[in-house]
Each structure stands twice: as C-alpha cells, then as structure tokens.
Amino acid sequence: MALLTILTWPDPRLKTVAAPVRQFDARLATLAADMAQTMYAAPGIGLAATQVNVHERLVVIDTSEQKNDLRILVNPEIIWKSEAKFIYEEGCLSVPEIYDEVERAAQIKVRAQDLKGEFYTFDAEGLLAVCVQHELDHLLGKVFVEYLSPLKQSRIKTKLKKKIARGDLQTVR
C-alpha cells in the first residue's frame, strides 16, 4: 500500500468528472487500499478517487469512531433522497483547514458495486449521508466550497494559495 497525493482546491483536476469503473481487478483493489490508507493518514472520513487524480467512480468512507468500518463504493449513485434537509459543518481533504456549513438531504439510499462488481444498496442518514453526498460530488467534479457564496469561495481560494506558496499545508503527499 502507498500514500497518495491529495489534490488541493482550486486545482483544475478536481473539476474532472469521473468515468465509470469497468474492470474489477487487482489494480482497482490496490487503488481502493491505497485510498483508504491515504484517507486514514490524512486523517479524514472519506476520499474520492478524483481527489488523488484518478478519474474513476470510486470512493472510500469510514465514519466510525474506531475507524473500523471501511466502505468501498464503486460506481456509486444516490437512488433516493429525502425531502428533509440537514445542515452540517463540512471539511474536505482537498480544502485543508477550511470548514463551513452545507445543506444536504438528511437521508439517502445508495446503490454501488463492491470490488468484485456485485451490486448492493444501503440507507444512510446523519454523518454517513453527508459524507456520501460530499464524496459523490467529487466524482461529478464539485467541491463543497462551491455551495458557498462567491465571496467565501474567493477568500478561501486566496487563503489556500498563500498557504501553498508558504508550504504551510499539511496534506498527504
């Protein structure tokens, strides 16, 4: 396993829409393992392949306190969203040290494939629902700061560019 480099917003590669995974092989399993290791090391609770410059529909998530409930979602899609909304303060490994509130569906139903290509579904609410929606946005080329006002986005972009220039960011490389 290897630690992967996490792209930092506003890197234009984060805007790339991920392609569906078509081959369920050892390469995919290794990528998922490397992504999980990178997510845990960052530390984070979710990581989309887009964030490590691999533009395939693959996400790893672990919202458990003990970090022992890894979920690997291949070709995930939300097949149902509740009308009820939930506001949660989100952060992102691609936007380090920045947190802000985002409104999302309170409950969702997800359909995905496992590393062997078998389909499964699960229901999510609370933090897991937020995390899944956040990571699936990455697969569509969207970062959570895009839900914020243009003024906030501009301030965040300036702050991150300064941190990058000074070498102050603590992202996994």
VOPAGU-2260 file (C-alpha; in pm, 1 decimal, decimal comma):
REM VOPAGU-2260
SITE   aa  ch    i         X         Y         Z
SITE  MET   A    0       0,0       0,0       0,0
SITE  ALA   A    1     104,8     355,2     -65,2
SITE  LEU   A    2       7,2     703,3      43,3
SITE  LEU   A    3    -131,2     901,6    -248,0
SITE  THR   A    4    -105,6    1275,6    -315,8
SITE  ILE   A    5    -430,3    1459,4    -244,0
SITE  LEU   A    6    -507,5    1742,1    -485,8
SITE  THR   A    7    -571,6    2080,6    -323,8
SITE  TRP   A    8    -852,8    2307,0    -440,1
SITE  PRO   A    9    -861,1    2505,2    -670,5
SITE  ASP   A   10    -655,7    2251,7    -870,5
SITE  PRO   A   11    -845,7    2223,1   -1202,5
SITE  ARG   A   12    -815,1    1842,6   -1197,9
SITE  LEU   A   13   -1072,3    1840,2    -915,7
SITE  LYS   A   14   -1328,0    1955,4   -1175,3
SITE  THR   A   15   -1287,4    1636,0   -1379,6
SITE  VAL   A   16   -1598,5    1418,3   -1395,9
SITE  ALA   A   17   -1512,0    1058,6   -1307,9
SITE  ALA   A   18   -1574,1     776,5   -1553,6
SITE  PRO   A   19   -1748,0     454,5   -1451,2
SITE  VAL   A   20   -1528,4     168,5   -1336,3
SITE  ARG   A   21   -1545,5    -111,5   -1593,3
SITE  GLN   A   22   -1273,6    -350,7   -1475,1
SITE  PHE   A   23   -1293,2    -510,1   -1133,7
SITE  ASP   A   24    -938,9    -636,2   -1093,6
SITE  ALA   A   25    -629,7    -626,6    -872,3
SITE  ARG   A   26    -549,9    -270,2    -985,3
SITE  LEU   A   27    -885,5    -149,3    -853,4
SITE  ALA   A   28    -838,2    -333,1    -522,2
SITE  THR   A   29    -490,4    -181,7    -481,9
SITE  LEU   A   30    -622,6     166,2    -561,3
SITE  ALA   A   31    -900,9     126,8    -302,2
SITE  ALA   A   32    -649,4       6,4     -39,8
SITE  ASP   A   33    -413,7     296,1    -116,1
SITE  MET   A   34    -703,0     542,4     -97,8
SITE  ALA   A   35    -813,2     401,7     238,3
SITE  GLN   A   36    -460,1     425,9     376,3
SITE  THR   A   37    -434,6     784,6     248,1
SITE  MET   A   38    -774,1     877,1     398,0
SITE  TYR   A   39    -684,3     735,9     740,4
SITE  ALA   A   40    -340,3     904,3     735,7
SITE  ALA   A   41    -477,6    1247,3     638,0
SITE  PRO   A   42    -690,5    1197,5     865,4
SITE  GLY   A   43   -1031,4    1201,6     702,3
SITE  ILE   A   44   -1361,5    1014,7     683,9
SITE  GLY   A   45   -1396,1     995,7     306,1
SITE  LEU   A   46   -1191,4    1016,2     -11,1
SITE  ALA   A   47   -1295,8    1010,0    -375,9
SITE  ALA   A   48   -1061,2     886,8    -649,1
SITE  THR   A   49   -1086,5    1229,5    -813,6
SITE  GLN   A   50    -905,9    1377,3    -512,9
SITE  VAL   A   51    -599,5    1160,2    -584,8
SITE  ASN   A   52    -609,2    1240,6    -957,3
SITE  VAL   A   53    -770,4     911,8   -1062,1
SITE  HIS   A   54   -1086,2     993,8   -1251,0
SITE  GLU   A   55   -1290,9     681,2   -1188,0
SITE  ARG   A   56   -1608,8     638,0    -983,7
SITE  LEU   A   57   -1450,7     502,9    -664,8
SITE  VAL   A   58   -1498,3     627,9    -307,6
SITE  VAL   A   59   -1374,7     507,6      31,8
SITE  ILE   A   60   -1557,1     609,7     350,8
SITE  ASP   A   61   -1523,9     533,7     720,8
SITE  THR   A   62   -1733,2     749,7     954,5
SITE  SER   A   63   -1689,7     519,2    1255,6
SITE  GLU   A   64   -1522,1     646,2    1572,6
SITE  GLN   A   65   -1294,7     339,4    1582,7
SITE  LYS   A   66   -1200,4     365,1    1213,9
SITE  ASN   A   67   -1302,3       2,7    1162,2
SITE  ASP   A   68   -1597,4      30,7     921,7
SITE  LEU   A   69   -1440,9      92,8     581,8
SITE  ARG   A   70   -1691,9     120,4     298,8
SITE  ILE   A   71   -1573,3      93,0     -59,4
SITE  LEU   A   72   -1818,5     228,3    -313,5
SITE  VAL   A   73   -1757,9     156,7    -680,1
SITE  ASN   A   74   -1981,0     334,6    -932,7
SITE  PRO   A   75   -2198,1     474,1    -650,5
SITE  GLU   A   76   -2520,1     658,8    -713,0
SITE  ILE   A   77   -2785,0     808,5    -491,1
SITE  ILE   A   78   -3113,0     647,7    -589,6
SITE  TRP   A   79   -3330,6     830,0    -335,6
SITE  LYS   A   80   -3303,8    1149,2    -126,6
SITE  SER   A   81   -3535,2    1263,3     148,7
SITE  GLU   A   82   -3702,8    1599,6     117,5
SITE  ALA   A   83   -3588,2    1672,9     472,4
SITE  LYS   A   84   -3260,3    1865,4     482,5
SITE  PHE   A   85   -2970,3    1859,7     723,8
SITE  ILE   A   86   -2706,9    2129,7     776,5
SITE  TYR   A   87   -2362,5    2004,7     871,2
SITE  GLU   A   88   -2026,3    2174,2     903,0
SITE  GLU   A   89   -1814,9    2006,9     636,9
SITE  GLY   A   90   -1444,4    1993,6     575,0
SITE  CYS   A   91   -1250,6    1835,9     291,4
SITE  LEU   A   92    -908,1    1680,6     248,1
SITE  SER   A   93    -875,6    1882,8     -74,6
SITE  VAL   A   94    -959,6    2205,7     108,9
SITE  PRO   A   95    -747,8    2162,9     422,8
SITE  GLU   A   96    -826,1    2350,5     741,5
SITE  ILE   A   97   -1144,9    2504,7     596,2
SITE  TYR   A   98   -1489,2    2421,2     738,1
SITE  ASP   A   99   -1832,6    2560,2     659,1
SITE  GLU   A  100   -2196,9    2463,0     674,3
SITE  VAL   A  101   -2359,8    2289,4     378,6
SITE  GLU   A  102   -2721,6    2181,6     345,2
SITE  ARG   A  103   -2781,2    1828,2     218,5
SITE  ALA   A  104   -3052,6    1563,2     217,1
SITE  ALA   A  105   -3097,4    1420,1     567,8
SITE  GLN   A  106   -3145,8    1062,7     441,1
SITE  ILE   A  107   -3040,2     887,4     122,3
SITE  LYS   A  108   -3043,2     544,2     -39,5
SITE  VAL   A  109   -2724,4     448,4    -223,9
SITE  ARG   A  110   -2659,1     187,9    -488,8
SITE  ALA   A  111   -2298,2      85,4    -553,1
SITE  GLN   A  112   -2078,3    -204,4    -650,2
SITE  ASP   A  113   -1814,1    -376,9    -441,1
SITE  LEU   A  114   -1461,7    -460,1    -558,7
SITE  LYS   A  115   -1591,4    -774,8    -731,5
SITE  GLY   A  116   -1856,9    -582,9    -923,6
SITE  GLU   A  117   -2151,8    -707,4    -714,4
SITE  PHE   A  118   -2428,5    -452,1    -662,9
SITE  TYR   A  119   -2554,3    -358,8    -317,1
SITE  THR   A  120   -2765,9     -83,9    -162,8
SITE  PHE   A  121   -2768,7      84,2     175,7
SITE  ASP   A  122   -2953,5     360,1     354,5
SITE  ALA   A  123   -2765,8     645,4     516,7
SITE  GLU   A  124   -2852,0     933,3     745,8
SITE  GLY   A  125   -2661,9    1185,4     954,8
SITE  LEU   A  126   -2285,6    1198,6     909,4
SITE  LEU   A  127   -2276,5     899,1     672,7
SITE  ALA   A  128   -2536,1    1062,1     444,5
SITE  VAL   A  129   -2339,5    1388,1     445,6
SITE  CYS   A  130   -2014,1    1206,9     369,5
SITE  VAL   A  131   -2160,0    1003,4      82,1
SITE  GLN   A  132   -2314,2    1313,1     -78,3
SITE  HIS   A  133   -1988,5    1506,3     -32,5
SITE  GLU   A  134   -1775,9    1232,2    -191,0
SITE  LEU   A  135   -2017,5    1173,8    -479,4
SITE  ASP   A  136   -1995,6    1546,7    -553,6
SITE  HIS   A  137   -1620,3    1495,4    -606,0
SITE  LEU   A  138   -1696,6    1230,3    -868,6
SITE  LEU   A  139   -1900,1    1495,9   -1050,4
SITE  GLY   A  140   -1614,5    1747,0   -1032,3
SITE  LYS   A  141   -1765,9    1951,3    -748,5
SITE  VAL   A  142   -1600,5    2056,0    -420,1
SITE  PHE   A  143   -1806,3    2153,1    -112,8
SITE  VAL   A  144   -1689,9    2516,9    -122,8
SITE  GLU   A  145   -1890,3    2556,5    -443,2
SITE  TYR   A  146   -2202,9    2554,9    -222,5
SITE  LEU   A  147   -2073,3    2869,7     -51,7
SITE  SER   A  148   -2110,5    3230,3    -166,0
SITE  PRO   A  149   -1868,7    3363,5    -429,8
SITE  LEU   A  150   -1717,7    3593,2    -165,5
SITE  LYS   A  151   -1644,1    3299,6      68,6
SITE  GLN   A  152   -1502,3    3098,9    -221,0
SITE  SER   A  153   -1271,4    3384,3    -316,1
SITE  ARG   A  154   -1147,1    3424,0      41,7
SITE  ILE   A  155   -1084,5    3050,2      76,2
SITE  LYS   A  156    -900,3    3037,9    -256,2
SITE  THR   A  157    -674,9    3327,7    -153,9
SITE  LYS   A  158    -605,2    3171,4     186,0
SITE  LEU   A  159    -515,3    2832,2      35,3
SITE  LYS   A  160    -293,5    2982,7    -235,4
SITE  LYS   A  161     -98,5    3171,1      33,2
SITE  LYS   A  162     -60,7    2853,1     243,1
SITE  ILE   A  163      58,1    2656,8     -62,5
SITE  ALA   A  164     309,4    2930,1    -151,8
SITE  ARG   A  165     447,0    2926,5     203,7
SITE  GLY   A  166     449,0    2545,1     218,6
SITE  ASP   A  167     216,5    2552,0     521,4
SITE  LEU   A  168     -35,7    2291,4     408,9
SITE  GLN   A  169     -35,5    1956,8     586,7
SITE  THR   A  170    -182,5    1738,5     309,6
SITE  VAL   A  171     -85,0    1379,5     247,1
SITE  ARG   A  172     178,5    1361,3     -26,8
